[in-house]
């Protein structure tokens, strides 16, 4: 598992209620992806690179979390095809406002 390999303790929970979890944590529908993690009070949605999660935890911005919508080639876990496409890591707040946190 990518996060575990990058030093994050992981407790995986499979659930049929992923949509409810995303709603509970205010993940905007246009940013939703296949994975949702809760990390020290933040939501991490989709294939967010570990170095950006580290940055999030260091800087502690006033946001709800980070998201990489979809499954862009070259993002963590999606790098097996050998090609990468540019993508953005989005920050979102509890009211649904979004901004670019980083570009890859």
Secondary structure as UniProt FT lines:
FT   HELIX           2..5
FT   TURN            6..7
FT   HELIX           18..24
FT   TURN            25..26
FT   HELIX           29..31
FT   STRAND          36..39
FT   TURN            40..41
FT   STRAND          42..46
FT   HELIX           50..59
FT   STRAND          65..68
FT   TURN            73..74
FT   TURN            76..77
FT   TURN            80..81
FT   STRAND          88..92
FT   TURN            94..95
FT   STRAND          98..103
//
